[in-house]
Amino acid sequence: MLHVKISKPRGGKLKILGVASSDPQFRATTTVIAEGREYDLAVRYTGKPGRGPVSSRITVKTNEPQQGAIVIPLTGRI
């Protein structure tokens, strides 16, 4: 499992509107750490071992006018 911290230390509150994976074998979920300020994004591989090289992305949709989507690339070998 991979964890990514998403935070906004100042200004208006950050709201996560949705999370999507470009590969159905990667499941992404968010957990609130500090409402409106910090979230934990957990990404879990649900496929079979030995898949080989992977190249995918997780897209986090937010309420931020300047950054409505955060795209996190996933590359590696399973």
All heavy atoms as a GROMACS GRO file, in nm:
protein
  589
    1MET      N    1   0.085  -0.116   0.000
    1MET     CA    2   0.000   0.000   0.000
    1MET      C    3   0.090   0.124   0.000
    1MET      O    4   0.193   0.127   0.067
    1MET     CB    5  -0.091   0.000   0.122
    1MET     CG    6  -0.185   0.117   0.118
    1MET     SD    7  -0.308   0.129   0.251
    1MET     CE    8  -0.383  -0.028   0.250
    2LEU      N    9   0.046   0.223  -0.074
    2LEU     CA   10   0.117   0.351  -0.085
    2LEU      C   11   0.031   0.458  -0.020
    2LEU      O   12  -0.091   0.461  -0.040
    2LEU     CB   13   0.139   0.383  -0.232
    2LEU     CG   14   0.187   0.523  -0.268
    2LEU    CD1   15   0.333   0.540  -0.227
    2LEU    CD2   16   0.172   0.547  -0.417
    3HIS      N   17   0.093   0.547   0.059
    3HIS     CA   18   0.022   0.657   0.122
    3HIS      C   19   0.078   0.789   0.071
    3HIS      O   20   0.199   0.805   0.057
    3HIS     CB   21   0.035   0.653   0.274
    3HIS     CG   22  -0.042   0.543   0.337
    3HIS    ND1   23  -0.172   0.558   0.377
    3HIS    CD2   24  -0.007   0.416   0.365
    3HIS    CE1   25  -0.215   0.444   0.428
    3HIS    NE2   26  -0.117   0.356   0.421
    4VAL      N   27  -0.012   0.885   0.045
    4VAL     CA   28   0.025   1.019   0.002
    4VAL      C   29  -0.052   1.117   0.089
    4VAL      O   30  -0.173   1.102   0.108
    4VAL     CB   31  -0.011   1.043  -0.147
    4VAL    CG1   32   0.021   1.185  -0.189
    4VAL    CG2   33   0.059   0.942  -0.236
    5LYS      N   34   0.019   1.217   0.143
    5LYS     CA   35  -0.047   1.320   0.221
    5LYS      C   36  -0.087   1.435   0.129
    5LYS      O   37  -0.005   1.485   0.051
    5LYS     CB   38   0.046   1.371   0.331
    5LYS     CG   39  -0.018   1.478   0.419
    5LYS     CD   40   0.064   1.509   0.542
    5LYS     CE   41   0.168   1.613   0.509
    5LYS     NZ   42   0.236   1.664   0.628
    6ILE      N   43  -0.212   1.477   0.136
    6ILE     CA   44  -0.262   1.591   0.060
    6ILE      C   45  -0.302   1.695   0.163
    6ILE      O   46  -0.386   1.669   0.250
    6ILE     CB   47  -0.383   1.551  -0.027
    6ILE    CG1   48  -0.342   1.443  -0.126
    6ILE    CG2   49  -0.440   1.673  -0.098
    6ILE    CD1   50  -0.457   1.383  -0.203
    7SER      N   51  -0.240   1.814   0.154
    7SER     CA   52  -0.268   1.914   0.256
    7SER      C   53  -0.275   2.055   0.198
    7SER      O   54  -0.221   2.084   0.092
    7SER     CB   55  -0.163   1.908   0.367
    7SER     OG   56  -0.036   1.945   0.316
    8LYS      N   57  -0.344   2.141   0.272
    8LYS     CA   58  -0.353   2.283   0.242
    8LYS      C   59  -0.344   2.354   0.377
    8LYS      O   60  -0.442   2.366   0.449
    8LYS     CB   61  -0.484   2.316   0.171
    8LYS     CG   62  -0.491   2.462   0.134
    8LYS     CD   63  -0.617   2.494   0.058
    8LYS     CE   64  -0.614   2.641   0.021
    8LYS     NZ   65  -0.741   2.684  -0.034
    9PRO      N   66  -0.224   2.404   0.412
    9PRO     CA   67  -0.203   2.459   0.546
    9PRO      C   68  -0.271   2.594   0.571
    9PRO      O   69  -0.296   2.630   0.686
    9PRO     CB   70  -0.052   2.471   0.557
    9PRO     CG   71  -0.001   2.469   0.417
    9PRO     CD   72  -0.102   2.395   0.335
   10ARG      N   73  -0.302   2.671   0.466
   10ARG     CA   74  -0.364   2.802   0.490
   10ARG      C   75  -0.463   2.835   0.378
   10ARG      O   76  -0.469   2.766   0.278
   10ARG     CB   77  -0.258   2.910   0.504
   10ARG     CG   78  -0.165   2.920   0.388
   10ARG     CD   79  -0.050   3.018   0.419
   10ARG     NE   80   0.043   3.019   0.308
   10ARG     CZ   81   0.143   2.933   0.292
   10ARG    NH1   82   0.165   2.842   0.382
   10ARG    NH2   83   0.221   2.940   0.188
   11GLY      N   84  -0.539   2.942   0.399
   11GLY     CA   85  -0.640   2.980   0.301
   11GLY      C   86  -0.770   2.906   0.325
   11GLY      O   87  -0.793   2.850   0.432
   12GLY      N   88  -0.857   2.906   0.224
   12GLY     CA   89  -0.986   2.837   0.234
   12GLY      C   90  -0.969   2.688   0.255
   12GLY      O   91  -0.862   2.632   0.233
   13LYS      N   92  -1.075   2.625   0.296
   13LYS     CA   93  -1.070   2.481   0.324
   13LYS      C   94  -1.062   2.399   0.196
   13LYS      O   95  -1.127   2.429   0.097
   13LYS     CB   96  -1.192   2.439   0.405
   13LYS     CG   97  -1.190   2.495   0.545
   13LYS     CD   98  -1.300   2.436   0.628
   13LYS     CE   99  -1.286   2.486   0.771
   13LYS     NZ  100  -1.381   2.420   0.860
   14LEU      N  101  -0.983   2.293   0.203
   14LEU     CA  102  -0.968   2.197   0.094
   14LEU      C  103  -1.073   2.088   0.110
   14LEU      O  104  -1.093   2.034   0.219
   14LEU     CB  105  -0.828   2.134   0.097
   14LEU     CG  106  -0.803   2.020  -0.001
   14LEU    CD1  107  -0.806   2.073  -0.144
   14LEU    CD2  108  -0.669   1.954   0.028
   15LYS      N  109  -1.140   2.057   0.000
   15LYS     CA  110  -1.238   1.949   0.002
   15LYS      C  111  -1.204   1.852  -0.110
   15LYS      O  112  -1.185   1.892  -0.225
   15LYS     CB  113  -1.378   2.005  -0.016
   15LYS     CG  114  -1.486   1.902   0.002
   15LYS     CD  115  -1.622   1.968   0.006
   15LYS     CE  116  -1.727   1.865   0.041
   15LYS     NZ  117  -1.859   1.923   0.049
   16ILE      N  118  -1.195   1.724  -0.077
   16ILE     CA  119  -1.173   1.620  -0.177
   16ILE      C  120  -1.311   1.581  -0.231
   16ILE      O  121  -1.398   1.535  -0.157
   16ILE     CB  122  -1.103   1.496  -0.116
   16ILE    CG1  123  -0.969   1.534  -0.054
   16ILE    CG2  124  -1.087   1.387  -0.221
   16ILE    CD1  125  -0.864   1.584  -0.147
   17LEU      N  126  -1.330   1.599  -0.361
   17LEU     CA  127  -1.459   1.571  -0.424
   17LEU      C  128  -1.468   1.430  -0.482
   17LEU      O  129  -1.577   1.380  -0.505
   17LEU     CB  130  -1.486   1.674  -0.534
   17LEU     CG  131  -1.482   1.820  -0.490
   17LEU    CD1  132  -1.499   1.911  -0.611
   17LEU    CD2  133  -1.587   1.847  -0.385
   18GLY      N  134  -1.352   1.369  -0.506
   18GLY     CA  135  -1.352   1.234  -0.561
   18GLY      C  136  -1.212   1.187  -0.593
   18GLY      O  137  -1.120   1.268  -0.606
   19VAL      N  138  -1.196   1.057  -0.604
   19VAL     CA  139  -1.067   0.996  -0.636
   19VAL      C  140  -1.092   0.888  -0.739
   19VAL      O  141  -1.186   0.809  -0.726
   19VAL     CB  142  -1.002   0.933  -0.510
   19VAL    CG1  143  -0.868   0.871  -0.543
   19VAL    CG2  144  -0.987   1.034  -0.399
   20ALA      N  145  -1.008   0.886  -0.844
   20ALA     CA  146  -1.025   0.785  -0.950
   20ALA      C  147  -0.888   0.731  -0.992
   20ALA      O  148  -0.789   0.803  -0.989
   20ALA     CB  149  -1.096   0.846  -1.070
   21SER      N  150  -0.887   0.606  -1.032
   21SER     CA  151  -0.766   0.542  -1.082
   21SER      C  152  -0.783   0.511  -1.231
   21SER      O  153  -0.891   0.468  -1.272
   21SER     CB  154  -0.740   0.411  -1.006
   21SER     OG  155  -0.633   0.340  -1.064
   22SER      N  156  -0.677   0.530  -1.307
   22SER     CA  157  -0.683   0.496  -1.450
   22SER      C  158  -0.670   0.346  -1.472
   22SER      O  159  -0.691   0.298  -1.584
   22SER     CB  160  -0.574   0.571  -1.527
   22SER     OG  161  -0.446   0.527  -1.486
   23ASP      N  162  -0.637   0.271  -1.368
   23ASP     CA  163  -0.622   0.126  -1.375
   23ASP      C  164  -0.711   0.063  -1.268
   23ASP      O  165  -0.693   0.090  -1.148
   23ASP     CB  166  -0.476   0.088  -1.351
   23ASP     CG  167  -0.447  -0.059  -1.364
   23ASP    OD1  168  -0.536  -0.142  -1.332
   23ASP    OD2  169  -0.335  -0.094  -1.404
   24PRO      N  170  -0.809  -0.018  -1.304
   24PRO     CA  171  -0.901  -0.075  -1.205
   24PRO      C  172  -0.835  -0.165  -1.101
   24PRO      O  173  -0.897  -0.197  -0.999
   24PRO     CB  174  -1.002  -0.152  -1.290
   24PRO     CG  175  -0.935  -0.177  -1.419
   24PRO     CD  176  -0.838  -0.065  -1.440
   25GLN      N  177  -0.710  -0.205  -1.124
   25GLN     CA  178  -0.642  -0.290  -1.026
   25GLN      C  179  -0.575  -0.209  -0.915
   25GLN      O  180  -0.517  -0.265  -0.823
   25GLN     CB  181  -0.541  -0.381  -1.095
   25GLN     CG  182  -0.610  -0.486  -1.180
   25GLN     CD  183  -0.514  -0.586  -1.240
   25GLN    OE1  184  -0.396  -0.558  -1.259
   25GLN    NE2  185  -0.565  -0.703  -1.270
   26PHE      N  186  -0.584  -0.076  -0.923
   26PHE     CA  187  -0.537   0.011  -0.815
   26PHE      C  188  -0.659   0.078  -0.753
   26PHE      O  189  -0.736   0.145  -0.822
   26PHE     CB  190  -0.440   0.117  -0.866
   26PHE     CG  191  -0.305   0.062  -0.902
   26PHE    CD1  192  -0.276   0.028  -1.033
   26PHE    CD2  193  -0.209   0.042  -0.806
   26PHE    CE1  194  -0.152  -0.024  -1.068
   26PHE    CE2  195  -0.085  -0.010  -0.838
   26PHE     CZ  196  -0.057  -0.044  -0.969
   27ARG      N  197  -0.678   0.059  -0.624
   27ARG     CA  198  -0.792   0.118  -0.553
   27ARG      C  199  -0.738   0.232  -0.466
   27ARG      O  200  -0.644   0.212  -0.388
   27ARG     CB  201  -0.860   0.016  -0.465
   27ARG     CG  202  -0.977   0.078  -0.388
   27ARG     CD  203  -1.036  -0.014  -0.289
   27ARG     NE  204  -1.101  -0.126  -0.357
   27ARG     CZ  205  -1.153  -0.229  -0.296
   27ARG    NH1  206  -1.144  -0.238  -0.165
   27ARG    NH2  207  -1.212  -0.325  -0.363
   28ALA      N  208  -0.799   0.349  -0.480
   28ALA     CA  209  -0.757   0.466  -0.403
   28ALA      C  210  -0.871   0.512  -0.313
   28ALA      O  211  -0.986   0.518  -0.355
   28ALA     CB  212  -0.717   0.579  -0.498
   29THR      N  213  -0.836   0.541  -0.188
   29THR     CA  214  -0.933   0.592  -0.092
   29THR      C  215  -0.870   0.707  -0.014
   29THR      O  216  -0.748   0.714   0.000
   29THR     CB  217  -0.977   0.483   0.008
   29THR    OG1  218  -0.862   0.432   0.075
   29THR    CG2  219  -1.049   0.369  -0.061
   30THR      N  220  -0.955   0.797   0.036
   30THR     CA  221  -0.904   0.906   0.118
   30THR      C  222  -0.963   0.898   0.258
   30THR      O  223  -1.077   0.853   0.276
   30THR     CB  224  -0.939   1.044   0.058
   30THR    OG1  225  -1.079   1.054   0.038
   30THR    CG2  226  -0.866   1.067  -0.073
   31THR      N  227  -0.884   0.944   0.354
   31THR     CA  228  -0.926   0.952   0.493
   31THR      C  229  -0.896   1.093   0.542
   31THR      O  230  -0.787   1.145   0.516
   31THR     CB  231  -0.848   0.850   0.580
   31THR    OG1  232  -0.868   0.719   0.526
   31THR    CG2  233  -0.894   0.854   0.724
   32VAL      N  234  -0.989   1.152   0.611
   32VAL     CA  235  -0.969   1.286   0.666
   32VAL      C  236  -0.875   1.278   0.785
   32VAL      O  237  -0.897   1.199   0.878
   32VAL     CB  238  -1.103   1.348   0.710
   32VAL    CG1  239  -1.081   1.483   0.776
   32VAL    CG2  240  -1.198   1.361   0.593
   33ILE      N  241  -0.769   1.360   0.782
   33ILE     CA  242  -0.678   1.372   0.897
   33ILE      C  243  -0.717   1.497   0.976
   33ILE      O  244  -0.732   1.491   1.097
   33ILE     CB  245  -0.531   1.381   0.851
   33ILE    CG1  246  -0.493   1.258   0.767
   33ILE    CG2  247  -0.438   1.399   0.970
   33ILE    CD1  248  -0.506   1.126   0.837
   34ALA      N  249  -0.732   1.610   0.906
   34ALA     CA  250  -0.778   1.735   0.966
   34ALA      C  251  -0.877   1.797   0.867
   34ALA      O  252  -0.836   1.840   0.758
   34ALA     CB  253  -0.661   1.828   0.994
   35GLU      N  254  -1.004   1.799   0.900
   35GLU     CA  255  -1.110   1.844   0.810
   35GLU      C  256  -1.075   1.977   0.743
   35GLU      O  257  -1.044   2.075   0.808
   35GLU     CB  258  -1.241   1.860   0.888
   35GLU     CG  259  -1.360   1.894   0.802
   35GLU     CD  260  -1.402   1.783   0.709
   35GLU    OE1  261  -1.406   1.668   0.753
   35GLU    OE2  262  -1.429   1.811   0.592
   36GLY      N  263  -1.077   1.975   0.608
   36GLY     CA  264  -1.049   2.095   0.531
   36GLY      C  265  -0.903   2.130   0.517
   36GLY      O  266  -0.867   2.226   0.448
   37ARG      N  267  -0.816   2.055   0.581
   37ARG     CA  268  -0.672   2.087   0.581
   37ARG      C  269  -0.582   1.973   0.534
   37ARG      O  270  -0.486   1.994   0.463
   37ARG     CB  271  -0.627   2.130   0.721
   37ARG     CG  272  -0.685   2.258   0.767
   37ARG     CD  273  -0.628   2.374   0.689
   37ARG     NE  274  -0.703   2.495   0.717
   37ARG     CZ  275  -0.724   2.590   0.628
   37ARG    NH1  276  -0.676   2.579   0.507
   37ARG    NH2  277  -0.794   2.694   0.659
   38GLU      N  278  -0.611   1.851   0.578
   38GLU     CA  279  -0.518   1.741   0.548
   38GLU      C  280  -0.593   1.609   0.531
   38GLU      O  281  -0.684   1.578   0.607
   38GLU     CB  282  -0.416   1.727   0.662
   38GLU     CG  283  -0.306   1.628   0.633
   38GLU     CD  284  -0.199   1.630   0.742
   38GLU    OE1  285  -0.172   1.737   0.799
   38GLU    OE2  286  -0.144   1.523   0.769
   39TYR      N  287  -0.550   1.534   0.428
   39TYR     CA  288  -0.610   1.405   0.395
   39TYR      C  289  -0.500   1.303   0.369
   39TYR      O  290  -0.391   1.338   0.322
   39TYR     CB  291  -0.697   1.417   0.268
   39TYR     CG  292  -0.812   1.512   0.284
   39TYR    CD1  293  -0.795   1.648   0.265
   39TYR    CD2  294  -0.938   1.464   0.318
   39TYR    CE1  295  -0.901   1.736   0.280
   39TYR    CE2  296  -1.045   1.551   0.333
   39TYR     CZ  297  -1.025   1.687   0.315
   39TYR     OH  298  -1.130   1.773   0.330
   40ASP      N  299  -0.530   1.179   0.398
   40ASP     CA  300  -0.441   1.068   0.363
   40ASP      C  301  -0.502   0.997   0.243
   40ASP      O  302  -0.619   0.957   0.247
   40ASP     CB  303  -0.427   0.970   0.480
   40ASP     CG  304  -0.343   0.849   0.443
   40ASP    OD1  305  -0.223   0.867   0.417
   40ASP    OD2  306  -0.399   0.738   0.436
   41LEU      N  307  -0.423   0.984   0.138
   41LEU     CA  308  -0.465   0.908   0.019
   41LEU      C  309  -0.394   0.774   0.026
   41LEU      O  310  -0.271   0.768   0.031
   41LEU     CB  311  -0.426   0.983  -0.108
   41LEU     CG  312  -0.443   0.906  -0.239
   41LEU    CD1  313  -0.591   0.886  -0.270
   41LEU    CD2  314  -0.375   0.980  -0.353
   42ALA      N  315  -0.470   0.666   0.028
   42ALA     CA  316  -0.414   0.531   0.031
   42ALA      C  317  -0.442   0.464  -0.103
   42ALA      O  318  -0.554   0.466  -0.151
   42ALA     CB  319  -0.475   0.449   0.144
   43VAL      N  320  -0.337   0.407  -0.162
   43VAL     CA  321  -0.350   0.338  -0.290
   43VAL      C  322  -0.308   0.193  -0.268
   43VAL      O  323  -0.199   0.166  -0.219
   43VAL     CB  324  -0.262   0.404  -0.399
   43VAL    CG1  325  -0.279   0.329  -0.530
   43VAL    CG2  326  -0.298   0.550  -0.415
   44ARG      N  327  -0.396   0.102  -0.307
   44ARG     CA  328  -0.370  -0.042  -0.288
   44ARG      C  329  -0.381  -0.113  -0.422
   44ARG      O  330  -0.476  -0.092  -0.498
   44ARG     CB  331  -0.471  -0.099  -0.190
   44ARG     CG  332  -0.454  -0.249  -0.166
   44ARG     CD  333  -0.565  -0.304  -0.078
   44ARG     NE  334  -0.572  -0.238   0.050
   44ARG     CZ  335  -0.507  -0.280   0.160
   44ARG    NH1  336  -0.431  -0.386   0.154
   44ARG    NH2  337  -0.520  -0.215   0.272
   45TYR      N  338  -0.286  -0.201  -0.449
   45TYR     CA  339  -0.290  -0.286  -0.569
   45TYR      C  340  -0.374  -0.408  -0.536
   45TYR      O  341  -0.350  -0.477  -0.438
   45TYR     CB  342  -0.149  -0.326  -0.610
   45TYR     CG  343  -0.147  -0.421  -0.727
   45TYR    CD1  344  -0.185  -0.377  -0.854
   45TYR    CD2  345  -0.108  -0.553  -0.713
   45TYR    CE1  346  -0.184  -0.462  -0.963
   45TYR    CE2  347  -0.107  -0.640  -0.820
   45TYR     CZ  348  -0.145  -0.594  -0.945
   45TYR     OH  349  -0.145  -0.679  -1.053
   46THR      N  350  -0.476  -0.435  -0.618
   46THR     CA  351  -0.567  -0.546  -0.591
   46THR      C  352  -0.553  -0.661  -0.692
   46THR      O  353  -0.627  -0.758  -0.684
   46THR     CB  354  -0.713  -0.497  -0.592
   46THR    OG1  355  -0.744  -0.442  -0.720
   46THR    CG2  356  -0.737  -0.393  -0.484
   47GLY      N  357  -0.459  -0.648  -0.784
   47GLY     CA  358  -0.441  -0.750  -0.886
   47GLY      C  359  -0.352  -0.864  -0.838
   47GLY      O  360  -0.317  -0.875  -0.720
   48LYS      N  361  -0.313  -0.949  -0.931
   48LYS     CA  362  -0.229  -1.065  -0.900
   48LYS      C  363  -0.081  -1.028  -0.903
   48LYS      O  364  -0.040  -0.941  -0.978
   48LYS     CB  365  -0.256  -1.176  -1.001
   48LYS     CG  366  -0.396  -1.230  -0.993
   48LYS     CD  367  -0.419  -1.342  -1.092
   48LYS     CE  368  -0.561  -1.393  -1.078
   48LYS     NZ  369  -0.590  -1.502  -1.170
   49PRO      N  370   0.000  -1.098  -0.823
   49PRO     CA  371   0.145  -1.076  -0.826
   49PRO      C  372   0.203  -1.113  -0.963
   49PRO      O  373   0.144  -1.193  -1.037
   49PRO     CB  374   0.198  -1.171  -0.718
   49PRO     CG  375   0.080  -1.212  -0.637
   49PRO     CD  376  -0.039  -1.198  -0.725
   50GLY      N  377   0.317  -1.056  -0.995
   50GLY     CA  378   0.386  -1.091  -1.118
   50GLY      C  379   0.330  -1.024  -1.242
   50GLY      O  380   0.356  -1.068  -1.354
   51ARG      N  381   0.255  -0.921  -1.225
   51ARG     CA  382   0.195  -0.852  -1.340
   51ARG      C  383   0.300  -0.793  -1.433
   51ARG      O  384   0.282  -0.786  -1.553
   51ARG     CB  385   0.102  -0.742  -1.289
   51ARG     CG  386   0.046  -0.654  -1.399
   51ARG     CD  387  -0.050  -0.553  -1.345
   51ARG     NE  388  -0.074  -0.447  -1.442
   51ARG     CZ  389  -0.160  -0.351  -1.425
   51ARG    NH1  390  -0.231  -0.345  -1.315
   51ARG    NH2  391  -0.176  -0.259  -1.517
   52GLY      N  392   0.411  -0.745  -1.375
   52GLY     CA  393   0.515  -0.683  -1.456
   52GLY      C  394   0.508  -0.531  -1.444
   52GLY      O  395   0.461  -0.477  -1.346
   53PRO      N  396   0.555  -0.460  -1.549
   53PRO     CA  397   0.557  -0.314  -1.542
   53PRO      C  398   0.416  -0.255  -1.538
   53PRO      O  399   0.324  -0.307  -1.601
   53PRO     CB  400   0.626  -0.271  -1.671
   53PRO     CG  401   0.681  -0.394  -1.733
   53PRO     CD  402   0.612  -0.510  -1.672
   54VAL      N  403   0.402  -0.147  -1.460
   54VAL     CA  404   0.275  -0.076  -1.454
   54VAL      C  405   0.299   0.073  -1.476
   54VAL      O  406   0.404   0.127  -1.440
   54VAL     CB  407   0.201  -0.095  -1.319
   54VAL    CG1  408   0.159  -0.238  -1.300
   54VAL    CG2  409   0.284  -0.049  -1.203
   55SER      N  410   0.204   0.136  -1.537
   55SER     CA  411   0.204   0.281  -1.556
   55SER      C  412   0.059   0.325  -1.546
   55SER      O  413  -0.022   0.293  -1.632
   55SER     CB  414   0.265   0.318  -1.691
   55SER     OG  415   0.264   0.458  -1.708
   56SER      N  416   0.028   0.396  -1.439
   56SER     CA  417  -0.109   0.434  -1.411
   56SER      C  418  -0.108   0.572  -1.348
   56SER      O  419  -0.002   0.631  -1.326
   56SER     CB  420  -0.170   0.331  -1.315
   56SER     OG  421  -0.304   0.360  -1.289
   57ARG      N  422  -0.227   0.623  -1.317
   57ARG     CA  423  -0.234   0.751  -1.246
   57ARG      C  424  -0.359   0.753  -1.159
   57ARG      O  425  -0.461   0.694  -1.191
   57ARG     CB  426  -0.230   0.868  -1.341
   57ARG     CG  427  -0.346   0.880  -1.431
   57ARG     CD  428  -0.326   0.990  -1.537
   57ARG     NE  429  -0.432   0.981  -1.635
   57ARG     CZ  430  -0.440   0.894  -1.734
   57ARG    NH1  431  -0.345   0.806  -1.750
   57ARG    NH2  432  -0.541   0.894  -1.816
   58ILE      N  433  -0.345   0.824  -1.048
   58ILE     CA  434  -0.456   0.849  -0.957
   58ILE      C  435  -0.492   0.996  -0.973
   58ILE      O  436  -0.404   1.083  -0.967
   58ILE     CB  437  -0.417   0.819  -0.811
   58ILE    CG1  438  -0.369   0.674  -0.795
   58ILE    CG2  439  -0.531   0.852  -0.716
   58ILE    CD1  440  -0.472   0.570  -0.823
   59THR      N  441  -0.619   1.025  -0.993
   59THR     CA  442  -0.664   1.163  -1.005
   59THR      C  443  -0.752   1.197  -0.885
   59THR      O  444  -0.850   1.127  -0.856
   59THR     CB  445  -0.744   1.184  -1.135
   59THR    OG1  446  -0.660   1.148  -1.245
   59THR    CG2  447  -0.786   1.329  -1.151
   60VAL      N  448  -0.712   1.302  -0.814
   60VAL     CA  449  -0.786   1.350  -0.697
   60VAL      C  450  -0.855   1.480  -0.738
   60VAL      O  451  -0.788   1.577  -0.774
   60VAL     CB  452  -0.691   1.375  -0.578
   60VAL    CG1  453  -0.770   1.424  -0.456
   60VAL    CG2  454  -0.611   1.250  -0.544
   61LYS      N  455  -0.988   1.482  -0.734
   61LYS     CA  456  -1.063   1.603  -0.767
   61LYS      C  457  -1.087   1.683  -0.639
   61LYS      O  458  -1.125   1.626  -0.537
   61LYS     CB  459  -1.195   1.568  -0.834
   61LYS     CG  460  -1.173   1.504  -0.969
   61LYS     CD  461  -1.302   1.483  -1.042
   61LYS     CE  462  -1.268   1.414  -1.174
   61LYS     NZ  463  -1.371   1.425  -1.272
   62THR      N  464  -1.063   1.816  -0.649
   62THR     CA  465  -1.077   1.903  -0.533
   62THR      C  466  -1.169   2.021  -0.563
   62THR      O  467  -1.206   2.045  -0.678
   62THR     CB  468  -0.940   1.959  -0.488
   62THR    OG1  469  -0.900   2.062  -0.578
   62THR    CG2  470  -0.833   1.850  -0.481
   63ASN      N  471  -1.199   2.097  -0.460
   63ASN     CA  472  -1.278   2.218  -0.474
   63ASN      C  473  -1.192   2.341  -0.502
   63ASN      O  474  -1.241   2.452  -0.506
   63ASN     CB  475  -1.361   2.242  -0.347
   63ASN     CG  476  -1.273   2.276  -0.227
   63ASN    OD1  477  -1.160   2.227  -0.214
   63ASN    ND2  478  -1.325   2.356  -0.136
   64GLU      N  479  -1.064   2.322  -0.523
   64GLU     CA  480  -0.971   2.432  -0.544
   64GLU      C  481  -0.984   2.491  -0.684
   64GLU      O  482  -0.962   2.420  -0.782
   64GLU     CB  483  -0.826   2.385  -0.524
   64GLU     CG  484  -0.786   2.370  -0.381
   64GLU     CD  485  -0.790   2.500  -0.306
   64GLU    OE1  486  -0.721   2.595  -0.345
   64GLU    OE2  487  -0.865   2.507  -0.208
   65PRO      N  488  -1.016   2.620  -0.696
   65PRO     CA  489  -1.029   2.681  -0.828
   65PRO      C  490  -0.898   2.679  -0.908
   65PRO      O  491  -0.898   2.664  -1.029
   65PRO     CB  492  -1.071   2.825  -0.800
   65PRO     CG  493  -1.108   2.832  -0.656
   65PRO     CD  494  -1.049   2.712  -0.589
   66GLN      N  495  -0.785   2.689  -0.839
   66GLN     CA  496  -0.655   2.691  -0.904
   66GLN      C  497  -0.601   2.552  -0.936
   66GLN      O  498  -0.509   2.538  -1.016
   66GLN     CB  499  -0.551   2.766  -0.818
   66GLN     CG  500  -0.590   2.908  -0.785
   66GLN     CD  501  -0.600   2.995  -0.909
   66GLN    OE1  502  -0.519   2.986  -1.000
   66GLN    NE2  503  -0.702   3.079  -0.914
   67GLN      N  504  -0.654   2.452  -0.870
   67GLN     CA  505  -0.608   2.314  -0.892
   67GLN      C  506  -0.725   2.219  -0.867
   67GLN      O  507  -0.733   2.153  -0.765
   67GLN     CB  508  -0.490   2.281  -0.800
   67GLN     CG  509  -0.423   2.151  -0.836
   67GLN     CD  510  -0.294   2.130  -0.760
   67GLN    OE1  511  -0.268   2.194  -0.659
   67GLN    NE2  512  -0.213   2.040  -0.808
   68GLY      N  513  -0.813   2.210  -0.966
   68GLY     CA  514  -0.931   2.127  -0.954
   68GLY      C  515  -0.902   1.978  -0.954
   68GLY      O  516  -0.985   1.899  -0.912
   69ALA      N  517  -0.782   1.940  -1.001
   69ALA     CA  518  -0.743   1.799  -1.003
   69ALA      C  519  -0.594   1.786  -0.972
   69ALA      O  520  -0.514   1.865  -1.021
   69ALA     CB  521  -0.774   1.735  -1.136
   70ILE      N  522  -0.561   1.689  -0.890
   70ILE     CA  523  -0.422   1.655  -0.860
   70ILE      C  524  -0.401   1.517  -0.922
   70ILE      O  525  -0.470   1.422  -0.890
   70ILE     CB  526  -0.397   1.648  -0.708
   70ILE    CG1  527  -0.431   1.782  -0.643
   70ILE    CG2  528  -0.254   1.605  -0.679
   70ILE    CD1  529  -0.440   1.775  -0.492
   71VAL      N  530  -0.303   1.509  -1.015
   71VAL     CA  531  -0.276   1.382  -1.082
   71VAL      C  532  -0.145   1.326  -1.027
   71VAL      O  533  -0.041   1.392  -1.031
   71VAL     CB  534  -0.266   1.400  -1.235
   71VAL    CG1  535  -0.235   1.268  -1.303
   71VAL    CG2  536  -0.398   1.458  -1.289
   72ILE      N  537  -0.153   1.203  -0.976
   72ILE     CA  538  -0.038   1.136  -0.915
   72ILE      C  539  -0.002   1.016  -1.002
   72ILE      O  540  -0.081   0.922  -1.013
   72ILE     CB  541  -0.071   1.091  -0.771
   72ILE    CG1  542  -0.114   1.212  -0.689
   72ILE    CG2  543   0.047   1.017  -0.710
   72ILE    CD1  544  -0.181   1.177  -0.560
   73PRO      N  545   0.117   1.020  -1.066
   73PRO     CA  546   0.157   0.907  -1.150
   73PRO      C  547   0.202   0.787  -1.066
   73PRO      O  548   0.262   0.804  -0.959
   73PRO     CB  549   0.272   0.961  -1.232
   73PRO     CG  550   0.329   1.073  -1.151
   73PRO     CD  551   0.214   1.128  -1.069
   74LEU      N  552   0.169   0.667  -1.113
   74LEU     CA  553   0.215   0.542  -1.052
   74LEU      C  554   0.292   0.464  -1.156
   74LEU      O  555   0.236   0.427  -1.260
   74LEU     CB  556   0.096   0.458  -1.005
   74LEU     CG  557   0.004   0.514  -0.899
   74LEU    CD1  558  -0.115   0.420  -0.879
   74LEU    CD2  559   0.079   0.530  -0.768
   75THR      N  560   0.418   0.442  -1.132
   75THR     CA  561   0.497   0.360  -1.224
   75THR      C  562   0.580   0.262  -1.141
   75THR      O  563   0.617   0.292  -1.028
   75THR     CB  564   0.593   0.445  -1.311
   75THR    OG1  565   0.677   0.523  -1.225
   75THR    CG2  566   0.516   0.539  -1.402
   76GLY      N  567   0.606   0.148  -1.197
   76GLY     CA  568   0.686   0.049  -1.127
   76GLY      C  569   0.666  -0.090  -1.185
   76GLY      O  570   0.618  -0.106  -1.298
   77ARG      N  571   0.703  -0.189  -1.107
   77ARG     CA  572   0.693  -0.329  -1.149
   77ARG      C  573   0.632  -0.408  -1.034
   77ARG      O  574   0.672  -0.392  -0.920
   77ARG     CB  575   0.832  -0.382  -1.182
   77ARG     CG  576   0.834  -0.528  -1.223
   77ARG     CD  577   0.973  -0.573  -1.265
   77ARG     NE  578   1.018  -0.508  -1.385
   77ARG     CZ  579   0.986  -0.546  -1.510
   77ARG    NH1  580   0.906  -0.648  -1.526
   77ARG    NH2  581   1.033  -0.482  -1.613
   78ILE      N  582   0.539  -0.494  -1.070
   78ILE     CA  583   0.472  -0.578  -0.968
   78ILE      C  584   0.502  -0.723  -1.000
   78ILE      O  585   0.495  -0.767  -1.110
   78ILE     CB  586   0.319  -0.553  -0.969
   78ILE    CG1  587   0.295  -0.408  -0.928
   78ILE    CG2  588   0.249  -0.650  -0.876
   78ILE    CD1  589   0.152  -0.365  -0.934
   0.00000   0.00000   0.00000
